[in-house]
Amino acid sequence: MLKQVQLSPSAGLSVSQLCLGTMNFGIPGRGHQGDWTLDVDAARPIFESAKTLGLTYFDCANVYGLGASEEVVGQLLSEIYARDEFVLTTKVAMPMGRSATQGGLSRKHILESVEQSLERLGLDYVDQLIIHRHPHAIPGQPRVPIEETMEALHDLVKAGKTRYLGASSMAAWQFAKMQQVAERQGWTRFIAMQPQVNLIYREEEREMLPLCQDQGVGVIPWSPLARGKLTRPWETQTHRSENDLFGQQLYKAMEANDRAIVERVRDVAEARGVSMAQVALAWLLQKPGITSPIIGATKPEQLTDALTTLQALNARYHHPLFNVSTLKLSLDGTVEAKTAVMLEPYIQPEGHEAKPLLPNPVMFDAVAAAHAANVDLHLHAIGDGAVRSALDAIERAKGLHPDSDTRTTICHIEIVHADDVSRFAELGAVAQTTPTWFYYDDLALRYLGVGRFNQMYPLASILRHGGKVTLGSDYPVSWIGKDALNPMFNIEMAVTRQQAGNPEVPVQARVSERLSVDQAIRAHTSDAAWQLRLEDQIGTLEVGKLADIVVLDRDPYTADPYAIHTIQVDYTFSDGRLVYRR
């Protein structure tokens, strides 16, 4: 059975972890759909399978089949589900006819369209109304003032015609502006965004996904399988793919690159004995902020395949060398994106304040629940405000559950207020970060000012107070790419707080926060082993532990600090067996 998840951090609506897209249903040949569209009788087995699998979330639109999809969906939902068993989304904006008044996001069309959708669906209300595009991006329609659109949407919520609002496919700045208008006027904000996200199309990772995480907006990706391209070998075509003009338009510009991605998905699927669809969906479901991908189905077994992906994620990824045992919570974003939560506003732009990705009450309860269940925690906190909230949550949880065995790590800790440095040791919280980011950060200086710039990565201070520090790669995010996987880069930059091999560049923040070689190595070995609950197996060379050993070509304790990153591994032993020789 599919599990239920919260659609958005900013709303209490629960939905199934997969959403069934309904573009495939309607009257064959009506609207922009081809003859591959399924009528009500052909679609019925899919809805019955959805009910059996626990799928309760459905995405529709007025334009799908020019209303025919809504008619099919409404009939089948009334046959198979009780009204309080499902969550239904429909959309408005796209032209429903040739008249200038039959599309767009004017007040007139929004109100009329919703009434028509409800009639076709046979419902008194929809759970969520989504605008299909930005008010200035509807083909053949005027640029409707944002205020007009947002007020009309708000009035529909107040009238009980829809419970929540959402948006789809627009620029991040456009979405942010619409949210700002609603907030300024006291109107209903969007709780979800439907962007196109898949292994082929990843543009939304740049701005939209971070924005949604920062603003507490659920992400409901459409086309997670790239209109079927990620489900079959490149050369294989289906009747739909040959006749799906919209899909052909979406993915024809970068065919050479797309083919390489599809072939790689096929290789991974074959190596693991799973379907290509499962690989593509698993990749998406692992991304932070993703709530419920919208999957299309023309056969019941396609839903079962998607469910198998979800069930297999934890079961598959357990191995003596790998297991899933820690809960990660992201509290904020990054300084460079101005989404790191700070105790005081940014100085550029003046007065800017980033919002937590998780409201503190929600985060505090999650941390307390983890302590109650003895589940280890990994808290993403970059700004000094997020770091303090993380420490406060740990302190509260320890007070509520003093006998808990939970080990908590606060990761990144880019800015730590001086008053909070000693609390890591007091609360037993591990300070985890990545020294490959220890280079002169002019953006942080510009956005935060000198005072907070000098509070960056206070590792030595945390150690002096008795805290534990661990160092990781941050791969593949780290700016040095695959070299981030080489711990020698991290060790060197922890020691120098300068770019690897470059003593001429400025030192990152305070020289006093440099680590010794010994401290940097311990952060990679014994303290890291403790963080992972492996201190009895790895981290030090002693009788009774695993013989996981590397032999280096030079001694890092005596090497030139600016040449540590060039140290090579001559031999690697895993559990006593030689597995690598240079």
ZAGU-901851 format. One line per field, with one value per residue (C-alpha): residue number from 1; residue in one letter; x, y, z. Coordinates in nm, 3 decimals, always signed. Example, Ala and Ser with C-alpha at 12.3 -4.5 7.8 and 13.67 -1.06 7.14 Angstrom:
REM ZAGU-901851
seq: 1;2
type: a;s
px: +1.230;+1.367
py: -0.450;-0.106
pz: +0.780;+0.714
END
This chain:
REM ZAGU-901851
seq: 1;2;3;4;5;6;7;8;9;10;11;12;13;14;15;16;17;18;19;20;21;22;23;24;25;26;27;28;29;30;31;32;33;34;35;36;37;38;39;40;41;42;43;44;45;46;47;48;49;50;51;52;53;54;55;56;57;58;59;60;61;62;63;64;65;66;67;68;69;70;71;72;73;74;75;76;77;78;79;80;81;82;83;84;85;86;87;88;89;90;91;92;93;94;95;96;97;98;99;100;101;102;103;104;105;106;107;108;109;110;111;112;113;114;115;116;117;118;119;120;121;122;123;124;125;126;127;128;129;130;131;132;133;134;135;136;137;138;139;140;141;142;143;144;145;146;147;148;149;150;151;152;153;154;155;156;157;158;159;160;161;162;163;164;165;166;167;168;169;170;171;172;173;174;175;176;177;178;179;180;181;182;183;184;185;186;187;188;189;190;191;192;193;194;195;196;197;198;199;200;201;202;203;204;205;206;207;208;209;210;211;212;213;214;215;216;217;218;219;220;221;222;223;224;225;226;227;228;229;230;231;232;233;234;235;236;237;238;239;240;241;242;243;244;245;246;247;248;249;250;251;252;253;254;255;256;257;258;259;260;261;262;263;264;265;266;267;268;269;270;271;272;273;274;275;276;277;278;279;280;281;282;283;284;285;286;287;288;289;290;291;292;293;294;295;296;297;298;299;300;301;302;303;304;305;306;307;308;309;310;311;312;313;314;315;316;317;318;319;320;321;322;323;324;325;326;327;328;329;330;331;332;333;334;335;336;337;338;339;340;341;342;343;344;345;346;347;348;349;350;351;352;353;354;355;356;357;358;359;360;361;362;363;364;365;366;367;368;369;370;371;372;373;374;375;376;377;378;379;380;381;382;383;384;385;386;387;388;389;390;391;392;393;394;395;396;397;398;399;400;401;402;403;404;405;406;407;408;409;410;411;412;413;414;415;416;417;418;419;420;421;422;423;424;425;426;427;428;429;430;431;432;433;434;435;436;437;438;439;440;441;442;443;444;445;446;447;448;449;450;451;452;453;454;455;456;457;458;459;460;461;462;463;464;465;466;467;468;469;470;471;472;473;474;475;476;477;478;479;480;481;482;483;484;485;486;487;488;489;490;491;492;493;494;495;496;497;498;499;500;501;502;503;504;505;506;507;508;509;510;511;512;513;514;515;516;517;518;519;520;521;522;523;524;525;526;527;528;529;530;531;532;533;534;535;536;537;538;539;540;541;542;543;544;545;546;547;548;549;550;551;552;553;554;555;556;557;558;559;560;561;562;563;564;565;566;567;568;569;570;571;572;573;574;575;576;577;578;579;580;581;582
type: m;l;k;q;v;q;l;s;p;s;a;g;l;s;v;s;q;l;c;l;g;t;m;n;f;g;i;p;g;r;g;h;q;g;d;w;t;l;d;v;d;a;a;r;p;i;f;e;s;a;k;t;l;g;l;t;y;f;d;c;a;n;v;y;g;l;g;a;s;e;e;v;v;g;q;l;l;s;e;i;y;a;r;d;e;f;v;l;t;t;k;v;a;m;p;m;g;r;s;a;t;q;g;g;l;s;r;k;h;i;l;e;s;v;e;q;s;l;e;r;l;g;l;d;y;v;d;q;l;i;i;h;r;h;p;h;a;i;p;g;q;p;r;v;p;i;e;e;t;m;e;a;l;h;d;l;v;k;a;g;k;t;r;y;l;g;a;s;s;m;a;a;w;q;f;a;k;m;q;q;v;a;e;r;q;g;w;t;r;f;i;a;m;q;p;q;v;n;l;i;y;r;e;e;e;r;e;m;l;p;l;c;q;d;q;g;v;g;v;i;p;w;s;p;l;a;r;g;k;l;t;r;p;w;e;t;q;t;h;r;s;e;n;d;l;f;g;q;q;l;y;k;a;m;e;a;n;d;r;a;i;v;e;r;v;r;d;v;a;e;a;r;g;v;s;m;a;q;v;a;l;a;w;l;l;q;k;p;g;i;t;s;p;i;i;g;a;t;k;p;e;q;l;t;d;a;l;t;t;l;q;a;l;n;a;r;y;h;h;p;l;f;n;v;s;t;l;k;l;s;l;d;g;t;v;e;a;k;t;a;v;m;l;e;p;y;i;q;p;e;g;h;e;a;k;p;l;l;p;n;p;v;m;f;d;a;v;a;a;a;h;a;a;n;v;d;l;h;l;h;a;i;g;d;g;a;v;r;s;a;l;d;a;i;e;r;a;k;g;l;h;p;d;s;d;t;r;t;t;i;c;h;i;e;i;v;h;a;d;d;v;s;r;f;a;e;l;g;a;v;a;q;t;t;p;t;w;f;y;y;d;d;l;a;l;r;y;l;g;v;g;r;f;n;q;m;y;p;l;a;s;i;l;r;h;g;g;k;v;t;l;g;s;d;y;p;v;s;w;i;g;k;d;a;l;n;p;m;f;n;i;e;m;a;v;t;r;q;q;a;g;n;p;e;v;p;v;q;a;r;v;s;e;r;l;s;v;d;q;a;i;r;a;h;t;s;d;a;a;w;q;l;r;l;e;d;q;i;g;t;l;e;v;g;k;l;a;d;i;v;v;l;d;r;d;p;y;t;a;d;p;y;a;i;h;t;i;q;v;d;y;t;f;s;d;g;r;l;v;y;r;r
px: +0.000;+0.111;+0.183;+0.019;+0.235;+0.172;+0.122;+0.296;+0.470;+0.235;-0.089;-0.235;-0.360;-0.255;-0.214;-0.076;+0.295;+0.209;-0.045;-0.235;-0.231;-0.550;-0.444;-0.473;-0.849;-1.135;-1.276;-1.018;-0.925;-1.093;-0.881;-0.504;-0.503;-0.472;-0.653;-0.449;-0.682;-0.879;-1.256;-1.441;-1.458;-1.090;-0.988;-1.196;-0.940;-0.674;-0.890;-0.977;-0.608;-0.540;-0.795;-0.638;-0.289;-0.394;-0.354;-0.583;-0.444;-0.563;-0.454;-0.687;-0.734;-1.021;-0.819;-0.752;-0.976;-1.153;-1.343;-1.376;-1.109;-1.297;-1.613;-1.437;-1.255;-1.569;-1.769;-1.502;-1.423;-1.793;-1.812;-1.499;-1.423;-1.617;-1.576;-1.363;-1.127;-0.961;-0.794;-0.865;-0.683;-0.797;-0.658;-0.759;-0.591;-0.548;-0.787;-1.105;-1.228;-1.154;-1.317;-1.095;-1.307;-1.260;-0.916;-0.665;-0.669;-0.912;-1.165;-1.439;-1.277;-1.155;-1.500;-1.681;-1.426;-1.445;-1.823;-1.796;-1.529;-1.741;-2.038;-1.830;-1.677;-2.011;-1.866;-1.947;-1.579;-1.229;-0.960;-0.708;-0.733;-0.412;-0.335;-0.188;+0.057;+0.144;-0.121;+0.120;+0.205;-0.126;-0.123;-0.346;-0.458;-0.398;-0.152;-0.399;-0.291;-0.160;-0.387;-0.695;-0.598;-0.503;-0.816;-1.041;-0.864;-0.896;-1.268;-1.311;-1.147;-1.374;-1.678;-1.588;-1.535;-1.177;-0.994;-0.638;-0.451;-0.152;+0.045;+0.228;+0.528;+0.650;+0.971;+1.068;+1.064;+0.711;+0.591;+0.759;+0.592;+0.246;+0.299;+0.414;+0.104;-0.124;+0.059;+0.056;-0.320;-0.412;-0.528;-0.482;-0.129;-0.031;+0.060;+0.200;+0.391;+0.371;+0.696;+0.836;+1.116;+1.278;+1.619;+1.607;+1.466;+1.632;+1.616;+1.385;+1.663;+1.835;+1.577;+1.224;+1.294;+1.508;+1.241;+0.968;+1.175;+1.241;+0.875;+0.725;+0.560;+0.500;+0.648;+0.429;+0.641;+0.469;+0.615;+0.851;+0.911;+0.954;+0.641;+0.760;+1.110;+1.261;+1.062;+1.197;+1.511;+1.564;+1.486;+1.155;+0.845;+0.483;+0.165;+0.130;+0.488;+0.451;+0.134;+0.200;+0.279;+0.312;+0.560;+0.761;+0.784;+0.904;+1.200;+1.322;+1.576;+1.842;+1.793;+2.162;+2.195;+1.856;+1.951;+2.267;+2.057;+1.800;+2.073;+2.231;+1.895;+1.861;+2.209;+2.131;+1.796;+1.952;+2.231;+1.979;+1.710;+1.442;+1.246;+1.368;+1.059;+1.156;+1.505;+1.375;+1.110;+1.350;+1.587;+1.305;+1.164;+1.504;+1.517;+1.437;+1.108;+0.941;+0.597;+0.402;+0.513;+0.233;+0.245;+0.041;-0.092;-0.266;-0.237;-0.300;+0.041;+0.209;+0.071;+0.196;+0.540;+0.549;+0.442;+0.714;+0.967;+0.858;+0.851;+1.190;+1.384;+1.451;+1.450;+1.699;+1.943;+2.052;+2.392;+2.677;+2.844;+2.532;+2.208;+1.946;+1.926;+1.918;+1.645;+1.755;+1.570;+1.655;+1.610;+1.725;+1.893;+2.225;+2.388;+2.457;+2.087;+1.995;+1.785;+2.005;+1.813;+1.996;+1.946;+1.969;+1.860;+2.094;+2.270;+2.232;+1.959;+1.896;+1.654;+1.608;+1.503;+1.494;+1.220;+1.286;+1.210;+1.033;+0.834;+1.006;+0.711;+0.706;+1.082;+1.094;+0.829;+1.013;+1.339;+1.160;+0.989;+1.325;+1.467;+1.165;+1.225;+1.608;+1.641;+1.959;+1.921;+2.103;+1.995;+2.086;+2.159;+2.373;+2.267;+2.325;+1.948;+1.902;+2.196;+2.049;+1.705;+1.868;+2.050;+1.733;+1.539;+1.803;+1.805;+1.425;+1.423;+1.687;+1.480;+1.173;+1.359;+1.665;+1.728;+1.729;+2.023;+1.975;+2.289;+2.234;+2.450;+2.414;+2.556;+2.720;+2.719;+2.846;+2.760;+2.754;+2.691;+2.964;+2.711;+2.628;+2.977;+3.001;+2.651;+2.768;+2.972;+2.710;+2.437;+2.654;+2.572;+2.821;+2.933;+2.966;+3.086;+3.294;+3.629;+3.633;+3.400;+3.667;+3.776;+3.734;+3.358;+3.298;+2.923;+2.897;+3.097;+2.872;+2.543;+2.628;+2.903;+3.240;+3.110;+2.923;+3.184;+3.429;+3.191;+3.212;+3.294;+3.424;+3.558;+3.863;+3.650;+3.398;+3.682;+3.836;+3.504;+3.508;+3.273;+3.300;+3.371;+3.331;+3.419;+3.245;+3.265;+2.933;+2.962;+2.832;+2.748;+3.104;+3.261;+3.564;+3.355;+3.474;+3.786;+3.555;+3.554;+3.927;+3.953;+4.299;+4.139;+3.922;+4.210;+4.429;+4.160;+4.067;+4.432;+4.489;+4.135;+4.250;+4.197;+4.389;+4.746;+4.712;+4.876;+4.836;+4.458;+4.307;+4.238;+3.870;+3.757;+3.973;+4.313;+4.250;+3.986;+4.239;+4.260;+4.574;+4.644;+4.565;+4.230;+4.136;+4.224;+4.030;+3.730;+3.746;+3.804;+3.734;+3.480;+3.308;+3.282;+3.115;+2.865;+2.769;+2.757;+3.048;+3.306;+3.335;+3.412;+3.612;+3.778;+4.098;+4.352;+4.320;+4.257;+3.895;+3.802;+3.767;+4.095;+3.983;+4.313;+4.469;+4.844;+4.955;+5.262;+5.355;+5.303;+5.038;+5.175;+5.508;+5.402;+5.381;+5.030;+4.960;+5.053;+4.838;+4.578;+4.840;+4.903;+4.818;+4.675;+4.912;+4.698;+4.345;+4.238;+3.872;+3.804;+4.162;+4.146;+4.353;+4.099;+4.312;+4.676;+4.804
py: +0.000;+0.354;+0.560;+0.895;+1.208;+1.571;+1.757;+2.070;+2.187;+2.487;+2.284;+1.985;+1.805;+1.438;+1.266;+0.937;+0.940;+0.898;+1.103;+0.964;+1.202;+1.186;+1.328;+0.976;+0.960;+1.108;+1.065;+0.939;+1.215;+1.496;+1.797;+1.771;+1.405;+1.141;+0.815;+0.666;+0.829;+0.581;+0.610;+0.539;+0.162;+0.132;+0.355;+0.174;-0.105;+0.160;+0.338;+0.004;-0.080;+0.265;+0.201;-0.138;+0.013;+0.299;+0.573;+0.856;+1.159;+1.250;+1.532;+1.659;+1.972;+2.129;+2.130;+1.753;+1.635;+1.972;+1.857;+1.488;+1.382;+1.550;+1.365;+1.027;+1.102;+1.224;+0.917;+0.668;+0.839;+0.838;+0.465;+0.351;+0.598;+0.775;+1.156;+1.172;+0.899;+1.095;+1.428;+1.577;+1.855;+2.028;+2.322;+2.640;+2.873;+2.695;+2.784;+2.576;+2.722;+2.984;+3.273;+3.520;+3.464;+3.085;+3.080;+3.268;+3.373;+3.663;+3.673;+3.595;+3.281;+3.149;+3.166;+3.028;+2.755;+2.624;+2.601;+2.408;+2.176;+2.101;+2.018;+1.777;+1.618;+1.591;+1.755;+2.049;+2.137;+2.031;+1.980;+2.191;+2.431;+2.484;+2.756;+2.584;+2.865;+3.218;+3.484;+3.639;+3.314;+3.185;+3.148;+3.400;+3.561;+3.911;+3.970;+3.959;+4.157;+3.923;+4.092;+4.005;+3.639;+3.600;+3.770;+3.553;+3.240;+3.359;+3.420;+3.061;+2.934;+3.152;+3.035;+2.671;+2.583;+2.473;+2.399;+2.482;+2.650;+2.548;+2.656;+2.489;+2.554;+2.910;+3.091;+3.088;+3.469;+3.471;+3.221;+3.417;+3.739;+3.579;+3.446;+3.788;+3.956;+3.709;+3.753;+4.132;+4.141;+3.875;+3.635;+3.259;+3.150;+2.853;+2.544;+2.340;+2.376;+2.141;+2.176;+1.943;+1.746;+1.426;+1.283;+1.446;+1.786;+1.920;+2.297;+2.338;+2.216;+2.549;+2.788;+2.649;+2.354;+2.555;+2.827;+2.576;+2.426;+2.771;+2.874;+2.548;+2.467;+2.105;+1.991;+1.771;+1.699;+1.630;+1.403;+1.224;+0.960;+1.213;+1.106;+0.745;+0.812;+0.694;+0.371;+0.199;+0.175;+0.476;+0.293;+0.156;+0.352;+0.315;+0.414;+0.707;+0.828;+0.830;+1.039;+1.252;+1.587;+1.769;+1.513;+1.536;+1.913;+1.882;+1.660;+1.718;+1.996;+1.789;+1.442;+1.346;+1.428;+1.275;+0.950;+0.919;+0.963;+0.706;+0.456;+0.508;+0.450;+0.129;+0.016;+0.083;-0.096;-0.400;-0.416;-0.414;-0.628;-0.361;-0.164;+0.162;+0.334;+0.223;+0.369;+0.703;+0.724;+0.623;+0.903;+1.155;+1.026;+1.064;+1.438;+1.666;+1.850;+1.612;+1.518;+1.314;+1.273;+1.267;+0.941;+0.860;+0.511;+0.332;-0.011;-0.118;-0.285;+0.053;+0.162;-0.158;-0.094;+0.251;+0.116;-0.147;+0.132;+0.289;-0.038;-0.142;+0.170;+0.077;-0.296;-0.276;-0.038;-0.255;-0.417;-0.481;-0.175;+0.038;+0.086;+0.349;+0.435;+0.814;+1.074;+1.391;+1.720;+2.029;+2.345;+2.606;+2.672;+2.840;+3.179;+3.227;+3.175;+3.397;+3.111;+3.036;+3.129;+3.400;+3.545;+3.894;+4.010;+4.004;+4.329;+4.266;+4.277;+4.504;+4.362;+4.027;+3.741;+3.380;+3.154;+2.809;+2.518;+2.354;+2.563;+2.538;+2.371;+2.098;+2.055;+2.052;+1.781;+1.574;+1.595;+1.500;+1.207;+1.085;+1.096;+0.907;+0.634;+0.635;+0.733;+0.916;+1.261;+1.462;+1.828;+2.051;+2.396;+2.660;+2.996;+3.085;+3.103;+2.749;+2.623;+2.776;+2.627;+2.285;+2.312;+2.434;+2.139;+1.893;+2.051;+2.027;+1.667;+1.565;+1.723;+1.531;+1.203;+1.203;+0.830;+0.850;+0.700;+0.925;+1.066;+1.396;+1.561;+1.922;+1.939;+2.226;+2.476;+2.751;+3.035;+2.966;+3.241;+3.264;+3.194;+2.858;+2.718;+2.552;+2.399;+2.129;+1.966;+2.035;+1.863;+1.591;+1.715;+1.635;+1.929;+1.801;+2.003;+2.002;+2.183;+2.194;+2.492;+2.665;+2.922;+3.297;+3.342;+3.696;+3.633;+3.558;+3.872;+4.081;+3.938;+3.901;+4.150;+4.111;+4.007;+3.701;+3.631;+3.576;+3.324;+3.083;+2.719;+2.755;+2.400;+2.457;+2.644;+2.359;+2.114;+2.334;+2.316;+1.935;+1.884;+1.630;+1.743;+1.521;+1.600;+1.479;+1.520;+1.697;+1.513;+1.583;+1.938;+2.038;+2.280;+2.058;+1.781;+1.422;+1.534;+1.592;+1.215;+1.232;+1.301;+1.449;+1.762;+1.800;+1.739;+1.997;+2.267;+2.200;+2.261;+2.567;+2.712;+2.804;+2.658;+2.335;+2.394;+2.774;+2.957;+3.292;+3.324;+3.477;+3.252;+3.175;+3.378;+3.334;+3.169;+3.050;+2.808;+2.605;+2.241;+2.043;+1.749;+1.516;+1.684;+1.670;+1.300;+1.219;+1.400;+1.165;+0.848;+0.791;+1.070;+0.992;+0.628;+0.739;+0.951;+0.644;+0.409;+0.215;+0.300;-0.068;-0.168;+0.108;+0.443;+0.324;+0.050;-0.196;-0.563;-0.664;-0.402;-0.441;-0.422;-0.133;+0.034;+0.262;+0.288;+0.633;+0.725;+1.005;+1.096;+1.370;+1.474;+1.582;+1.676;+2.034;+2.144;+2.277;+1.943;+1.715;+1.695;+1.535;+1.239;+0.915;+0.588;+0.300;+0.020;-0.021;-0.309;-0.380;-0.621;-0.742;-0.805;-0.610;-0.445;-0.176;-0.138;+0.178
pz: +0.000;-0.076;+0.233;+0.295;+0.308;+0.388;+0.061;+0.183;+0.500;+0.491;+0.486;+0.666;+0.354;+0.329;-0.007;-0.135;-0.220;-0.586;-0.779;-1.079;-1.373;-1.579;-1.915;-2.056;-1.994;-2.195;-2.544;-2.798;-3.040;-2.848;-2.762;-2.803;-2.700;-2.969;-3.022;-2.737;-2.482;-2.267;-2.233;-1.909;-1.956;-2.049;-1.758;-1.495;-1.424;-1.359;-1.101;-0.940;-0.919;-0.772;-0.498;-0.418;-0.398;-0.171;-0.435;-0.327;-0.513;-0.865;-1.094;-1.365;-1.579;-1.766;-2.089;-2.088;-2.368;-2.349;-2.041;-2.132;-1.883;-1.598;-1.699;-1.694;-1.370;-1.197;-1.297;-1.189;-0.861;-0.770;-0.853;-0.671;-0.390;-0.119;-0.139;+0.174;+0.045;-0.235;-0.306;-0.648;-0.827;-1.142;-1.337;-1.512;-1.764;-2.098;-2.385;-2.389;-2.718;-2.982;-2.805;-2.621;-2.310;-2.308;-2.153;-1.944;-1.582;-1.583;-1.303;-1.554;-1.692;-1.356;-1.196;-1.501;-1.559;-1.204;-1.220;-1.547;-1.403;-1.096;-1.320;-1.530;-1.221;-1.044;-0.732;-0.509;-0.468;-0.569;-0.309;-0.497;-0.789;-0.985;-1.235;-1.538;-1.615;-1.504;-1.591;-1.842;-2.019;-2.158;-2.538;-2.709;-2.383;-2.241;-1.956;-1.669;-1.359;-1.094;-0.838;-1.041;-1.065;-0.700;-0.570;-0.786;-0.661;-0.302;-0.350;-0.471;-0.153;+0.060;-0.137;-0.069;-0.436;-0.363;-0.041;-0.152;-0.437;-0.644;-0.950;-1.237;-1.462;-1.440;-1.355;-0.989;-0.974;-1.117;-0.857;-0.577;-0.696;-0.698;-0.346;-0.236;-0.380;-0.200;+0.129;+0.105;+0.038;+0.292;+0.018;-0.003;-0.100;-0.313;-0.112;-0.401;-0.727;-1.024;-1.221;-1.484;-1.316;-1.438;-1.523;-1.866;-1.769;-1.452;-1.495;-1.194;-0.963;-1.018;-0.865;-0.832;-0.606;-0.359;-0.356;-0.275;+0.005;+0.148;+0.130;+0.257;-0.077;-0.176;-0.509;-0.729;-1.040;-1.370;-1.636;-1.394;-1.662;-1.946;-2.134;-2.126;-2.261;-1.931;-1.929;-2.243;-2.461;-2.683;-3.006;-2.876;-2.972;-2.868;-3.043;-2.804;-2.842;-3.219;-3.195;-2.887;-3.047;-2.714;-2.586;-2.907;-2.867;-2.506;-2.577;-2.931;-2.869;-2.687;-2.830;-2.826;-2.456;-2.378;-2.544;-2.331;-2.015;-2.124;-2.207;-1.865;-1.696;-1.896;-1.785;-1.418;-1.444;-1.607;-1.349;-1.063;-1.217;-1.206;-1.465;-1.613;-1.472;-1.122;-1.161;-1.288;-1.019;-0.741;-0.847;-0.818;-0.490;-0.320;-0.392;-0.097;-0.115;-0.360;-0.228;-0.481;-0.845;-1.102;-1.294;-1.601;-1.652;-1.937;-1.772;-1.409;-1.389;-1.437;-1.100;-0.941;-1.089;-0.932;-0.593;-0.611;-0.647;-0.321;-0.130;-0.259;-0.167;+0.195;+0.140;-0.145;+0.017;+0.308;+0.299;+0.543;+0.390;+0.358;+0.546;+0.613;+0.983;+1.019;+0.976;+0.799;+0.841;+0.635;+0.842;+0.591;+0.257;+0.175;+0.222;-0.148;-0.226;+0.070;+0.212;+0.514;+0.829;+1.024;+1.371;+1.225;+0.877;+0.579;+0.503;+0.128;+0.031;+0.326;+0.579;+0.402;+0.632;+0.516;+0.647;+0.794;+0.563;+0.855;+1.103;+1.440;+1.616;+1.350;+1.361;+1.742;+1.755;+1.493;+1.688;+2.009;+1.835;+1.707;+2.059;+2.189;+1.930;+1.963;+1.596;+1.499;+1.343;+1.076;+1.082;+0.787;+0.934;+0.763;+0.907;+1.273;+1.322;+1.192;+1.400;+1.715;+1.640;+1.592;+1.925;+2.099;+1.957;+2.078;+2.423;+2.445;+2.323;+2.575;+2.851;+2.739;+2.687;+2.913;+2.861;+2.481;+2.294;+1.990;+1.830;+1.655;+1.392;+1.281;+0.932;+0.740;+1.037;+0.809;+1.053;+1.426;+1.680;+1.943;+2.219;+2.059;+2.006;+2.348;+2.321;+2.077;+2.353;+2.622;+2.418;+2.262;+1.911;+1.634;+1.420;+1.063;+0.766;+0.447;+0.436;+0.055;+0.103;+0.312;+0.062;+0.065;+0.034;-0.094;-0.122;+0.249;+0.325;+0.101;+0.231;+0.601;+0.685;+0.856;+1.197;+1.078;+0.813;+1.099;+1.258;+0.966;+1.037;+1.397;+1.407;+1.625;+1.879;+1.894;+1.953;+2.225;+2.412;+2.393;+2.100;+1.819;+1.462;+1.157;+0.797;+0.484;+0.108;+0.026;-0.305;-0.568;-0.457;-0.375;-0.620;-0.684;-0.833;-0.803;-0.617;-0.321;-0.279;-0.201;+0.175;+0.126;-0.021;+0.285;+0.522;+0.351;+0.342;+0.706;+0.793;+0.570;+0.525;+0.174;-0.169;-0.211;-0.318;-0.323;-0.029;-0.207;-0.166;+0.150;+0.447;+0.506;+0.807;+1.117;+1.104;+1.461;+1.332;+1.136;+1.242;+1.298;+1.070;+1.359;+1.427;+1.057;+1.034;+1.351;+1.207;+0.909;+1.110;+1.481;+1.532;+1.202;+1.310;+1.635;+1.443;+1.238;+1.542;+1.402;+1.664;+1.760;+1.401;+1.231;+1.295;+1.464;+1.402;+1.689;+1.756;+1.713;+1.455;+1.081;+0.892;+0.672;+0.592;+0.333;+0.279;+0.164;-0.039;+0.208;+0.571;+0.596;+0.938;+0.787;+0.434;+0.307;+0.419;+0.069;-0.086;+0.129;-0.150;-0.377;-0.142;-0.322;-0.196;-0.269;-0.125;+0.007;+0.232;+0.308;+0.593;+0.560;+0.185;-0.068;-0.298;-0.462;-0.567;-0.738
END
